[in-house]
Protein backbone atom coordinates (compact mmCIF):
# COMPACT_ATOMS: atom_id res chain seq x y z
CA UNK A 1 0.00 0.00 0.00
CA UNK A 2 1.24 3.48 -0.91
CA UNK A 3 -0.33 6.86 -0.35
CA UNK A 4 -2.43 7.92 -3.32
CA UNK A 5 -0.63 10.65 -5.26
CA UNK A 6 -3.24 11.37 -7.95
CA UNK A 7 -5.06 14.67 -8.47
CA UNK A 8 -8.69 14.11 -7.57
CA UNK A 9 -10.92 12.28 -5.08
CA UNK A 10 -14.69 12.01 -5.34
CA UNK A 11 -16.18 11.49 -1.89
CA UNK A 12 -19.60 9.85 -1.85
CA UNK A 13 -21.58 11.34 1.02
CA UNK A 14 -24.42 8.85 1.27
CA UNK A 15 -26.47 6.14 -0.37
CA UNK A 16 -29.77 7.49 0.95
CA UNK A 17 -32.21 8.89 -1.57
CA UNK A 18 -35.76 10.17 -1.71
CA UNK A 19 -36.66 7.86 -4.59
CA UNK A 20 -35.55 4.73 -6.44
CA UNK A 21 -34.80 5.16 -10.14
CA UNK A 22 -34.73 2.27 -12.59
CA UNK A 23 -31.25 3.20 -13.84
CA UNK A 24 -29.56 4.26 -10.55
CA UNK A 25 -25.86 3.35 -10.69
CA UNK A 26 -25.32 3.41 -6.90
CA UNK A 27 -24.07 0.02 -5.70
CA UNK A 28 -22.56 0.98 -2.35
CA UNK A 29 -24.45 1.50 0.90
CA UNK A 30 -23.92 3.74 3.90
CA UNK A 31 -24.37 7.35 4.97
CA UNK A 32 -21.56 9.49 6.32
CA UNK A 33 -21.98 11.47 9.50
CA UNK A 34 -21.92 15.14 8.38
CA UNK A 35 -19.46 16.11 11.13
CA UNK A 36 -17.08 13.29 10.21
CA UNK A 37 -17.32 14.23 6.54
CA UNK A 38 -16.38 17.82 7.35
CA UNK A 39 -13.30 16.66 9.27
CA UNK A 40 -12.35 14.37 6.38
CA UNK A 41 -12.48 17.11 3.75
CA UNK A 42 -10.45 19.42 5.98
CA UNK A 43 -7.70 16.80 6.15
CA UNK A 44 -7.71 16.01 2.43
CA UNK A 45 -8.38 19.35 0.74
CA UNK A 46 -4.76 20.45 0.77
CA UNK A 47 -3.63 17.25 -0.96
CA UNK A 48 -6.30 16.69 -3.59
CA UNK A 49 -9.01 18.26 -5.67
CA UNK A 50 -12.14 17.07 -3.86
CA UNK A 51 -15.61 16.66 -5.34
CA UNK A 52 -18.63 15.65 -3.25
CA UNK A 53 -21.45 13.55 -4.62
CA UNK A 54 -24.58 11.52 -3.78
CA UNK A 55 -26.59 9.58 -3.87
CA UNK A 56 -29.10 12.38 -3.03
CA UNK A 57 -27.02 14.69 -0.84
CA UNK A 58 -29.88 17.12 -0.26
CA UNK A 59 -31.73 14.54 1.84
CA UNK A 60 -29.42 15.86 4.58
CA UNK A 61 -28.61 19.59 4.12
CA UNK A 62 -25.97 19.35 6.88
CA UNK A 63 -23.65 17.95 4.20
CA UNK A 64 -23.61 21.45 2.68
CA UNK A 65 -21.07 22.55 5.31
CA UNK A 66 -18.53 20.31 3.58
CA UNK A 67 -19.41 21.77 0.17
CA UNK A 68 -18.71 25.21 1.58
CA UNK A 69 -15.42 24.05 3.11
CA UNK A 70 -14.02 23.02 -0.28
CA UNK A 71 -15.73 25.85 -2.22
CA UNK A 72 -17.73 23.45 -4.39
CA UNK A 73 -20.34 25.71 -5.96
CA UNK A 74 -22.47 23.03 -7.64
CA UNK A 75 -24.46 20.00 -6.53
CA UNK A 76 -26.08 17.02 -8.26
CA UNK A 77 -29.71 16.15 -7.55
CA UNK A 78 -32.72 14.31 -8.91
CA UNK A 79 -34.60 17.58 -8.35
CA UNK A 80 -37.35 16.32 -6.05
CA UNK A 81 -36.12 18.28 -3.03
CA UNK A 82 -36.73 21.55 -4.90
CA UNK A 83 -40.41 20.66 -4.90
CA UNK A 84 -40.48 19.45 -1.29
CA UNK A 85 -38.32 22.12 0.38
CA UNK A 86 -39.12 25.70 -0.60
CA UNK A 87 -36.09 27.02 1.32
CA UNK A 88 -33.50 24.81 -0.34
CA UNK A 89 -32.37 27.45 -2.87
CA UNK A 90 -31.63 29.89 -0.06
CA UNK A 91 -29.77 27.16 1.86
CA UNK A 92 -27.63 26.43 -1.18
CA UNK A 93 -26.79 30.09 -1.68
CA UNK A 94 -25.92 30.50 1.99
CA UNK A 95 -23.31 27.75 1.52
CA UNK A 96 -21.81 29.28 -1.62
CA UNK A 97 -23.57 27.12 -4.21
CA UNK A 98 -24.98 28.72 -7.35
CA UNK A 99 -25.70 25.77 -9.65
CA UNK A 100 -27.47 22.41 -9.62
CA UNK A 101 -27.30 19.52 -12.09
CA UNK A 102 -30.62 17.69 -12.35
CA UNK A 103 -31.40 14.36 -14.01
CA UNK A 104 -33.74 14.76 -16.98
CA UNK A 105 -33.69 11.98 -19.56
CA UNK A 106 -34.91 13.07 -22.98
CA UNK A 107 -36.98 10.47 -24.79
CA UNK A 108 -36.78 7.88 -22.00
CA UNK A 109 -37.48 9.88 -18.85
CA UNK A 110 -40.67 8.15 -17.80
CA UNK A 111 -39.03 4.75 -18.29
CA UNK A 112 -36.11 5.29 -15.94
CA UNK A 113 -37.14 8.06 -13.52
CA UNK A 114 -39.83 8.14 -10.84
CA UNK A 115 -40.22 11.95 -11.04
CA UNK A 116 -42.65 12.94 -13.81
CA UNK A 117 -41.08 15.15 -16.46
CA UNK A 118 -43.91 17.66 -15.98
CA UNK A 119 -42.98 18.11 -12.32
CA UNK A 120 -39.32 18.67 -13.20
CA UNK A 121 -40.26 21.26 -15.80
CA UNK A 122 -42.14 23.20 -13.12
CA UNK A 123 -39.02 23.01 -10.96
CA UNK A 124 -36.91 24.34 -13.86
CA UNK A 125 -39.34 27.24 -14.19
CA UNK A 126 -38.91 28.07 -10.52
CA UNK A 127 -35.11 27.88 -10.77
CA UNK A 128 -35.25 30.32 -13.67
CA UNK A 129 -37.48 32.67 -11.68
CA UNK A 130 -35.03 32.49 -8.76
CA UNK A 131 -32.10 33.05 -11.17
CA UNK A 132 -30.46 29.87 -9.92
CA UNK A 133 -28.42 28.19 -12.65
CA UNK A 134 -29.00 24.57 -13.62
CA UNK A 135 -27.85 22.06 -16.17
CA UNK A 136 -29.58 18.88 -17.31
CA UNK A 137 -28.03 15.43 -16.94
CA UNK A 138 -29.23 12.94 -19.53
CA UNK A 139 -28.51 9.24 -19.87
CA UNK A 140 -27.88 8.15 -23.46
CA UNK A 141 -29.26 4.75 -24.44
CA UNK A 142 -30.15 2.80 -27.58
CA UNK A 143 -33.56 4.50 -27.42
CA UNK A 144 -32.50 8.16 -27.53
CA UNK A 145 -28.95 8.32 -28.94
CA UNK A 146 -30.14 9.97 -32.17
CA UNK A 147 -31.98 12.82 -30.41
CA UNK A 148 -29.06 15.07 -29.49
CA UNK A 149 -30.04 18.18 -31.48
CA UNK A 150 -33.59 17.91 -30.15
CA UNK A 151 -32.16 17.59 -26.62
CA UNK A 152 -30.10 20.74 -27.08
CA UNK A 153 -33.00 22.81 -28.41
CA UNK A 154 -35.27 21.67 -25.60
CA UNK A 155 -32.58 22.32 -22.96
CA UNK A 156 -32.35 25.93 -24.12
CA UNK A 157 -36.15 26.26 -24.07
CA UNK A 158 -36.20 25.00 -20.47
CA UNK A 159 -33.58 27.57 -19.46
CA UNK A 160 -30.70 25.16 -18.78
CA UNK A 161 -27.16 26.51 -19.01
CA UNK A 162 -25.67 23.12 -19.81
CA UNK A 163 -26.36 19.58 -20.96
CA UNK A 164 -24.31 16.71 -19.55
CA UNK A 165 -24.52 13.37 -21.38
CA UNK A 166 -23.80 10.04 -19.70
CA UNK A 167 -23.41 6.65 -21.35
CA UNK A 168 -25.85 4.05 -20.01
CA UNK A 169 -24.06 1.51 -17.79
CA UNK A 170 -25.25 -1.93 -16.69
CA UNK A 171 -24.67 -1.13 -13.05
CA UNK A 172 -26.69 -0.75 -9.85
CA UNK A 173 -30.43 -1.05 -10.52
CA UNK A 174 -29.77 -1.66 -14.21
CA UNK A 175 -28.32 -5.06 -13.28
CA UNK A 176 -31.47 -5.96 -11.35
CA UNK A 177 -33.73 -4.79 -14.16
CA UNK A 178 -31.76 -6.60 -16.88
CA UNK A 179 -31.75 -3.58 -19.18
CA UNK A 180 -28.90 -4.70 -21.44
CA UNK A 181 -31.00 -3.77 -24.50
CA UNK A 182 -30.43 -0.11 -23.60
CA UNK A 183 -26.63 -0.37 -23.93
CA UNK A 184 -25.15 1.42 -26.94
CA UNK A 185 -23.37 -0.63 -29.60
CA UNK A 186 -20.15 0.78 -31.03
CA UNK A 187 -21.83 1.97 -34.24
CA UNK A 188 -24.48 3.76 -32.16
CA UNK A 189 -21.76 5.43 -30.11
CA UNK A 190 -20.19 6.68 -33.36
CA UNK A 191 -23.57 8.06 -34.48
CA UNK A 192 -23.84 9.82 -31.11
CA UNK A 193 -20.36 11.33 -31.61
CA UNK A 194 -21.30 12.58 -35.10
CA UNK A 195 -24.24 14.44 -33.58
CA UNK A 196 -22.12 15.72 -30.71
CA UNK A 197 -19.65 17.30 -33.14
CA UNK A 198 -22.47 18.98 -35.09
CA UNK A 199 -24.25 20.26 -31.99
CA UNK A 200 -21.09 21.73 -30.50
CA UNK A 201 -20.58 23.61 -33.76
CA UNK A 202 -24.18 24.82 -33.81
CA UNK A 203 -24.66 25.82 -30.17
CA UNK A 204 -22.10 28.26 -28.66
CA UNK A 205 -20.86 27.39 -25.17
CA UNK A 206 -22.32 30.56 -23.70
CA UNK A 207 -25.74 29.46 -24.98
CA UNK A 208 -25.48 25.79 -24.00
CA UNK A 209 -22.41 24.03 -22.67
CA UNK A 210 -22.57 20.46 -24.03
CA UNK A 211 -20.46 17.98 -22.09
CA UNK A 212 -20.18 14.21 -22.10
CA UNK A 213 -18.68 11.78 -19.62
CA UNK A 214 -15.74 9.48 -20.29
CA UNK A 215 -18.05 6.47 -20.40
CA UNK A 216 -18.46 6.68 -24.19
CA UNK A 217 -14.74 6.11 -24.69
CA UNK A 218 -12.57 7.90 -27.23
CA UNK A 219 -14.21 9.81 -30.06
CA UNK A 220 -12.21 8.61 -33.06
CA UNK A 221 -14.22 10.89 -35.35
CA UNK A 222 -12.69 14.08 -33.96
CA UNK A 223 -9.10 15.29 -33.95
CA UNK A 224 -10.03 17.49 -30.99
CA UNK A 225 -10.97 14.60 -28.70
CA UNK A 226 -8.15 14.30 -26.18
CA UNK A 227 -9.64 11.32 -24.37
CA UNK A 228 -8.05 10.28 -21.11
CA UNK A 229 -9.53 8.03 -18.43
CA UNK A 230 -8.12 9.27 -15.09
CA UNK A 231 -9.37 6.26 -13.11
CA UNK A 232 -6.87 5.09 -10.46
CA UNK A 233 -4.00 7.31 -11.67
CA UNK A 234 -5.63 10.71 -11.25
CA UNK A 235 -9.07 9.91 -9.84
CA UNK A 236 -10.43 7.59 -7.17
CA UNK A 237 -13.79 7.36 -5.41
CA UNK A 238 -14.11 7.18 -1.65
CA UNK A 239 -17.30 5.40 -0.56
CA UNK A 240 -18.99 5.70 2.88
CA UNK A 241 -17.28 2.45 3.96
CA UNK A 242 -13.97 4.35 3.53
CA UNK A 243 -12.73 2.03 0.78
CA UNK A 244 -11.32 3.46 -2.44
CA UNK A 245 -12.67 2.44 -5.85
CA UNK A 246 -11.59 3.17 -9.47
CA UNK A 247 -14.58 5.34 -10.45
CA UNK A 248 -18.22 6.05 -9.61
CA UNK A 249 -19.51 3.22 -11.81
CA UNK A 250 -17.16 0.70 -10.17
CA UNK A 251 -17.91 1.67 -6.57
CA UNK A 252 -19.06 -1.80 -5.60
CA UNK A 253 -17.99 -4.92 -3.73
CA UNK A 254 -15.00 -6.63 -5.27
CA UNK A 255 -13.46 -3.52 -6.84
CA UNK A 256 -11.72 -2.08 -3.79
CA UNK A 257 -8.29 -0.70 -4.66
CA UNK A 258 -7.39 0.98 -1.36
CA UNK A 259 -8.66 2.52 1.84
CA UNK A 260 -8.89 5.78 3.75
CA UNK A 261 -7.34 5.45 7.20
CA UNK A 262 -5.58 7.74 9.66
CA UNK A 263 -6.30 10.76 7.47
CA UNK A 264 -4.62 9.24 4.40
CA UNK A 265 -5.82 7.61 1.19
CA UNK A 266 -3.80 4.44 0.72
CA UNK A 267 -3.92 2.57 -2.59
CA UNK A 268 -2.59 -0.85 -3.56
CA UNK A 269 0.56 -0.13 -5.54
CA UNK A 270 -0.30 -2.57 -8.33
CA UNK A 271 -3.24 -0.38 -9.36
CA UNK A 272 -1.52 2.99 -9.36
CA UNK A 273 0.18 2.64 -12.76
CA UNK A 274 -2.23 0.09 -14.20
CA UNK A 275 -4.39 2.43 -16.30
CA UNK A 276 -2.76 4.08 -19.33
CA UNK A 277 -5.89 6.21 -19.85
CA UNK A 278 -6.71 4.91 -23.33
CA UNK A 279 -10.05 3.23 -22.50
CA UNK A 280 -12.95 3.72 -20.11
CA UNK A 281 -12.69 0.94 -17.54
CA UNK A 282 -16.32 1.27 -16.49
CA UNK A 283 -17.60 0.90 -20.07
CA UNK A 284 -15.49 -2.18 -20.73
CA UNK A 285 -16.33 -3.87 -17.44
CA UNK A 286 -20.00 -2.94 -16.98
CA UNK A 287 -21.21 -3.04 -20.58
CA UNK A 288 -18.90 -5.61 -22.14
CA UNK A 289 -17.99 -7.73 -19.13
CA UNK A 290 -14.24 -7.48 -19.64
CA UNK A 291 -12.37 -8.26 -16.43
CA UNK A 292 -9.74 -5.51 -16.56
CA UNK A 293 -9.42 -5.21 -12.78
CA UNK A 294 -8.75 -8.17 -10.52
CA UNK A 295 -11.69 -8.41 -8.15
CA UNK A 296 -10.94 -8.91 -4.47
C-alpha positions as CSV (number, residue, x, y, z in Angstrom):
1,X,0.0,0.0,0.0
2,X,1.2,3.5,-0.9
3,X,-0.3,6.9,-0.4
4,X,-2.4,7.9,-3.3
5,X,-0.6,10.6,-5.3
6,X,-3.2,11.4,-8.0
7,X,-5.1,14.7,-8.5
8,X,-8.7,14.1,-7.6
9,X,-10.9,12.3,-5.1
10,X,-14.7,12.0,-5.3
11,X,-16.2,11.5,-1.9
12,X,-19.6,9.9,-1.9
13,X,-21.6,11.3,1.0
14,X,-24.4,8.8,1.3
15,X,-26.5,6.1,-0.4
16,X,-29.8,7.5,1.0
17,X,-32.2,8.9,-1.6
18,X,-35.8,10.2,-1.7
19,X,-36.7,7.9,-4.6
20,X,-35.6,4.7,-6.4
21,X,-34.8,5.2,-10.1
22,X,-34.7,2.3,-12.6
23,X,-31.3,3.2,-13.8
24,X,-29.6,4.3,-10.5
25,X,-25.9,3.3,-10.7
26,X,-25.3,3.4,-6.9
27,X,-24.1,0.0,-5.7
28,X,-22.6,1.0,-2.3
29,X,-24.4,1.5,0.9
30,X,-23.9,3.7,3.9
31,X,-24.4,7.3,5.0
32,X,-21.6,9.5,6.3
33,X,-22.0,11.5,9.5
34,X,-21.9,15.1,8.4
35,X,-19.5,16.1,11.1
36,X,-17.1,13.3,10.2
37,X,-17.3,14.2,6.5
38,X,-16.4,17.8,7.4
39,X,-13.3,16.7,9.3
40,X,-12.4,14.4,6.4
41,X,-12.5,17.1,3.7
42,X,-10.5,19.4,6.0
43,X,-7.7,16.8,6.1
44,X,-7.7,16.0,2.4
45,X,-8.4,19.4,0.7
46,X,-4.8,20.4,0.8
47,X,-3.6,17.2,-1.0
48,X,-6.3,16.7,-3.6
49,X,-9.0,18.3,-5.7
50,X,-12.1,17.1,-3.9
51,X,-15.6,16.7,-5.3
52,X,-18.6,15.6,-3.3
53,X,-21.5,13.5,-4.6
54,X,-24.6,11.5,-3.8
55,X,-26.6,9.6,-3.9
56,X,-29.1,12.4,-3.0
57,X,-27.0,14.7,-0.8
58,X,-29.9,17.1,-0.3
59,X,-31.7,14.5,1.8
60,X,-29.4,15.9,4.6
61,X,-28.6,19.6,4.1
62,X,-26.0,19.3,6.9
63,X,-23.7,18.0,4.2
64,X,-23.6,21.4,2.7
65,X,-21.1,22.5,5.3
66,X,-18.5,20.3,3.6
67,X,-19.4,21.8,0.2
68,X,-18.7,25.2,1.6
69,X,-15.4,24.0,3.1
70,X,-14.0,23.0,-0.3
71,X,-15.7,25.9,-2.2
72,X,-17.7,23.4,-4.4
73,X,-20.3,25.7,-6.0
74,X,-22.5,23.0,-7.6
75,X,-24.5,20.0,-6.5
76,X,-26.1,17.0,-8.3
77,X,-29.7,16.2,-7.6
78,X,-32.7,14.3,-8.9
79,X,-34.6,17.6,-8.3
80,X,-37.4,16.3,-6.1
81,X,-36.1,18.3,-3.0
82,X,-36.7,21.5,-4.9
83,X,-40.4,20.7,-4.9
84,X,-40.5,19.4,-1.3
85,X,-38.3,22.1,0.4
86,X,-39.1,25.7,-0.6
87,X,-36.1,27.0,1.3
88,X,-33.5,24.8,-0.3
89,X,-32.4,27.4,-2.9
90,X,-31.6,29.9,-0.1
91,X,-29.8,27.2,1.9
92,X,-27.6,26.4,-1.2
93,X,-26.8,30.1,-1.7
94,X,-25.9,30.5,2.0
95,X,-23.3,27.8,1.5
96,X,-21.8,29.3,-1.6
97,X,-23.6,27.1,-4.2
98,X,-25.0,28.7,-7.3
99,X,-25.7,25.8,-9.6
100,X,-27.5,22.4,-9.6
101,X,-27.3,19.5,-12.1
102,X,-30.6,17.7,-12.4
103,X,-31.4,14.4,-14.0
104,X,-33.7,14.8,-17.0
105,X,-33.7,12.0,-19.6
106,X,-34.9,13.1,-23.0
107,X,-37.0,10.5,-24.8
108,X,-36.8,7.9,-22.0
109,X,-37.5,9.9,-18.8
110,X,-40.7,8.2,-17.8
111,X,-39.0,4.8,-18.3
112,X,-36.1,5.3,-15.9
113,X,-37.1,8.1,-13.5
114,X,-39.8,8.1,-10.8
115,X,-40.2,11.9,-11.0
116,X,-42.7,12.9,-13.8
117,X,-41.1,15.1,-16.5
118,X,-43.9,17.7,-16.0
119,X,-43.0,18.1,-12.3
120,X,-39.3,18.7,-13.2
121,X,-40.3,21.3,-15.8
122,X,-42.1,23.2,-13.1
123,X,-39.0,23.0,-11.0
124,X,-36.9,24.3,-13.9
125,X,-39.3,27.2,-14.2
126,X,-38.9,28.1,-10.5
127,X,-35.1,27.9,-10.8
128,X,-35.2,30.3,-13.7
129,X,-37.5,32.7,-11.7
130,X,-35.0,32.5,-8.8
131,X,-32.1,33.0,-11.2
132,X,-30.5,29.9,-9.9
133,X,-28.4,28.2,-12.6
134,X,-29.0,24.6,-13.6
135,X,-27.9,22.1,-16.2
136,X,-29.6,18.9,-17.3
137,X,-28.0,15.4,-16.9
138,X,-29.2,12.9,-19.5
139,X,-28.5,9.2,-19.9
140,X,-27.9,8.1,-23.5
141,X,-29.3,4.7,-24.4
142,X,-30.1,2.8,-27.6
143,X,-33.6,4.5,-27.4
144,X,-32.5,8.2,-27.5
145,X,-28.9,8.3,-28.9
146,X,-30.1,10.0,-32.2
147,X,-32.0,12.8,-30.4
148,X,-29.1,15.1,-29.5
149,X,-30.0,18.2,-31.5
150,X,-33.6,17.9,-30.2
151,X,-32.2,17.6,-26.6
152,X,-30.1,20.7,-27.1
153,X,-33.0,22.8,-28.4
154,X,-35.3,21.7,-25.6
155,X,-32.6,22.3,-23.0
156,X,-32.3,25.9,-24.1
157,X,-36.2,26.3,-24.1
158,X,-36.2,25.0,-20.5
159,X,-33.6,27.6,-19.5
160,X,-30.7,25.2,-18.8
161,X,-27.2,26.5,-19.0
162,X,-25.7,23.1,-19.8
163,X,-26.4,19.6,-21.0
164,X,-24.3,16.7,-19.5
165,X,-24.5,13.4,-21.4
166,X,-23.8,10.0,-19.7
167,X,-23.4,6.6,-21.3
168,X,-25.8,4.0,-20.0
169,X,-24.1,1.5,-17.8
170,X,-25.2,-1.9,-16.7
171,X,-24.7,-1.1,-13.0
172,X,-26.7,-0.8,-9.8
173,X,-30.4,-1.1,-10.5
174,X,-29.8,-1.7,-14.2
175,X,-28.3,-5.1,-13.3
176,X,-31.5,-6.0,-11.4
177,X,-33.7,-4.8,-14.2
178,X,-31.8,-6.6,-16.9
179,X,-31.7,-3.6,-19.2
180,X,-28.9,-4.7,-21.4
181,X,-31.0,-3.8,-24.5
182,X,-30.4,-0.1,-23.6
183,X,-26.6,-0.4,-23.9
184,X,-25.1,1.4,-26.9
185,X,-23.4,-0.6,-29.6
186,X,-20.2,0.8,-31.0
187,X,-21.8,2.0,-34.2
188,X,-24.5,3.8,-32.2
189,X,-21.8,5.4,-30.1
190,X,-20.2,6.7,-33.4
191,X,-23.6,8.1,-34.5
192,X,-23.8,9.8,-31.1
193,X,-20.4,11.3,-31.6
194,X,-21.3,12.6,-35.1
195,X,-24.2,14.4,-33.6
196,X,-22.1,15.7,-30.7
197,X,-19.7,17.3,-33.1
198,X,-22.5,19.0,-35.1
199,X,-24.3,20.3,-32.0
200,X,-21.1,21.7,-30.5
201,X,-20.6,23.6,-33.8
202,X,-24.2,24.8,-33.8
203,X,-24.7,25.8,-30.2
204,X,-22.1,28.3,-28.7
205,X,-20.9,27.4,-25.2
206,X,-22.3,30.6,-23.7
207,X,-25.7,29.5,-25.0
208,X,-25.5,25.8,-24.0
209,X,-22.4,24.0,-22.7
210,X,-22.6,20.5,-24.0
211,X,-20.5,18.0,-22.1
212,X,-20.2,14.2,-22.1
213,X,-18.7,11.8,-19.6
214,X,-15.7,9.5,-20.3
215,X,-18.1,6.5,-20.4
216,X,-18.5,6.7,-24.2
217,X,-14.7,6.1,-24.7
218,X,-12.6,7.9,-27.2
219,X,-14.2,9.8,-30.1
220,X,-12.2,8.6,-33.1
221,X,-14.2,10.9,-35.4
222,X,-12.7,14.1,-34.0
223,X,-9.1,15.3,-34.0
224,X,-10.0,17.5,-31.0
225,X,-11.0,14.6,-28.7
226,X,-8.2,14.3,-26.2
227,X,-9.6,11.3,-24.4
228,X,-8.1,10.3,-21.1
229,X,-9.5,8.0,-18.4
230,X,-8.1,9.3,-15.1
231,X,-9.4,6.3,-13.1
232,X,-6.9,5.1,-10.5
233,X,-4.0,7.3,-11.7
234,X,-5.6,10.7,-11.3
235,X,-9.1,9.9,-9.8
236,X,-10.4,7.6,-7.2
237,X,-13.8,7.4,-5.4
238,X,-14.1,7.2,-1.6
239,X,-17.3,5.4,-0.6
240,X,-19.0,5.7,2.9
241,X,-17.3,2.5,4.0
242,X,-14.0,4.3,3.5
243,X,-12.7,2.0,0.8
244,X,-11.3,3.5,-2.4
245,X,-12.7,2.4,-5.9
246,X,-11.6,3.2,-9.5
247,X,-14.6,5.3,-10.4
248,X,-18.2,6.0,-9.6
249,X,-19.5,3.2,-11.8
250,X,-17.2,0.7,-10.2
251,X,-17.9,1.7,-6.6
252,X,-19.1,-1.8,-5.6
253,X,-18.0,-4.9,-3.7
254,X,-15.0,-6.6,-5.3
255,X,-13.5,-3.5,-6.8
256,X,-11.7,-2.1,-3.8
257,X,-8.3,-0.7,-4.7
258,X,-7.4,1.0,-1.4
259,X,-8.7,2.5,1.8
260,X,-8.9,5.8,3.8
261,X,-7.3,5.4,7.2
262,X,-5.6,7.7,9.7
263,X,-6.3,10.8,7.5
264,X,-4.6,9.2,4.4
265,X,-5.8,7.6,1.2
266,X,-3.8,4.4,0.7
267,X,-3.9,2.6,-2.6
268,X,-2.6,-0.8,-3.6
269,X,0.6,-0.1,-5.5
270,X,-0.3,-2.6,-8.3
271,X,-3.2,-0.4,-9.4
272,X,-1.5,3.0,-9.4
273,X,0.2,2.6,-12.8
274,X,-2.2,0.1,-14.2
275,X,-4.4,2.4,-16.3
276,X,-2.8,4.1,-19.3
277,X,-5.9,6.2,-19.8
278,X,-6.7,4.9,-23.3
279,X,-10.0,3.2,-22.5
280,X,-13.0,3.7,-20.1
281,X,-12.7,0.9,-17.5
282,X,-16.3,1.3,-16.5
283,X,-17.6,0.9,-20.1
284,X,-15.5,-2.2,-20.7
285,X,-16.3,-3.9,-17.4
286,X,-20.0,-2.9,-17.0
287,X,-21.2,-3.0,-20.6
288,X,-18.9,-5.6,-22.1
289,X,-18.0,-7.7,-19.1
290,X,-14.2,-7.5,-19.6
291,X,-12.4,-8.3,-16.4
292,X,-9.7,-5.5,-16.6
293,X,-9.4,-5.2,-12.8
294,X,-8.7,-8.2,-10.5
295,X,-11.7,-8.4,-8.1
296,X,-10.9,-8.9,-4.5
